[in-house]
Every structure is written in structure tokens, then in C-alpha cells.
Amino acid sequence: MEKISLSTHREKEFVSIGGKINEIMKNKNWQDGLLHIYTPHTTSAITINENADHDVPLDIVQHIQKLVPKEANFAHGEGNSDAHILSSLFGASEQVIIENGKMALGTWQGIFFAEFDGPRSRSVYLKFIGQ
């Protein structure tokens, strides 16, 4: 298992982590198998979406705040219930097929760490299951 450490800078943001994942894959010589990408935090997520147009993650952040507003009548006392809800909606992990040392992603796809309660120091774990 490998660990990526990162810091977020805004309350809600998407951080592209595909480059870091590719670097680890190359250094570990991971060739063919399945890569599990997981974050152990209850107010963040891992997601795959368009990485070619930087406006797409910004649009997602803008609109999730309308879907799950920060200021609502939540019972949770810490003031971050919206972040917990968004984490559950997006999910804590993704799996990607690895073939010939490359992630089998679509042309425009990228892997993002989704922060919903930042800024914070965060972790992402990678588990490669090879043939």
C-alpha cells in the first residue's frame, strides 16, 4: 500500500491527484491489475471526472453547495454536516483498471481528491492488486 499526503486550501475543492498516482505507479512498476484509491476521511471523497477543462471541478463545487447547503437545520454540532453528506454522496474510494502500466481512463477523465471541509492535511491510500 502507498500513501499520498496532500494539503487542501479551500473549504470545498477538487484536487487532481492523477499525476501523483502515475508517479507512484511508475516507481513501483505496477503494470496490470486493479488500483483501489481510498481516503480515510469522513468529510472528503475520491471521484473521477473531467480533467481537461478546469472549469468542470469549479462548476461541481459551485452546484453541490446549492444541493447541500452549509447552513441548514442540521443536528450535528460541529457545523460540517454538509461535508459529511457530500462525502457519502461522492464516496470514499474509486477503482481503476491498470493495463500496461497505465490507468484505463477515458480521454478526458482524471482522478480527484474532493475536499468538503477544508483547508486540511489529508491522506489518500493506493492499493494495487496485480495479476
N, C-alpha and C positions, 0 to 999 in steps of 0.2 A: 504494500500500500504506500502511496505517496501523498504528501500534503502540500497544498498551495496555501500560503498565508497572504492575505491582502487587507488593505485598509480602504474603507469607503469614505466619501467626502460629503455626501448629502443624505438627507433623511431617506429619500427614495431615489434609487438609481440602478441602472443596469451596467455592470462592468464586464466587458468582453474578456473571457479567460481562455479562449481557444489557442492563442499564441503560447501561453504558459503550458497548456496541456500538450501541444505539439512538441515543445521543447523537452518536456519530461518523457514523452513517448520516444523521441529520437535518442535521448540519453540512455533510456532503459532498453532500447531496441525492441519495443513492443510491435509485433508485426501483424498477426492475425488473431482475432478474438473479439471479446466484448469488453468495453470500458464502462465501468459504473462510476458516475460522478455524483458526489453526495456532499451536502452541507449539514453540519450538526446543530444548526441554529433554528430556533422556533420563530424567528422574525425575518427570515431570508429564504431564498429559493434558488434552484437551478433551472434554467429554461433554455430552449433552443428557439431562435427566431432569426429574422433577417439581420445580417451584419454588414450589408453593403451600404445601406443608407442610414446614417447615424440619426436621422430624424425618427426612425421607427421606434427605437427604445424610448426616446423622449415622448413620443405620442402615447406609447403604452403607459408610461409613468403618469402622464397628464390625465389619462382617462381612467386608470384604476383608482385615482384619488376621487373621481366622481362616483365610481361604482361602490367604493368602500371608503366613505369619508372618515377622516381622522376624528372629527368632532361629531360623535353620535352618542346615543344614550347607552354606552357600554357599561357592564357591571365591573369588568376588570379594572382595578385601581391604578395600574401603572401608566395609563394613558397611551398604550400602544396596541390596543385590541385590533385596530385596523391592520397593523403589521402581522399579527398572528393569523388573522383571517386571510390576508393575501398570501402568506406563506403556505397555508393549507390549500388555497386555490391553485397556486402555481406548482407546489410540490418541492420536496427537499432533494430530489435526485432526477437524473436522466441516465439513460444507457445509450451508448453509441457503438455501432459495429466498427471494428478496426480491420482494414484489409490492406495488405502490402504496406504496413506502417503508416497508413493514413486513415483519418476518420471518414466514414462514409456519410458525409453531409451533402445536402443539396448545394447548388451553386451559390445561393445567397445566404445559406444558413450559417449561424455562429452560435457559440455556447456562451451563455451569460450567467454571472452571479447576480441575482436580484436582491438588492438591499431594500428593506422596507422600514427599518428602524435605526438609521444611521445618524451621524457617522460612527463607525465602529471598526475594530480589528476583527477579521473573520477568517475562517478556515474552510477549505474545500478538500475533500479526500477523493483520491482516484484509486480504484481497484481494477486491475487488468486481469481478465480471465482468458488465458491463451489456449490455443489448440494443443 
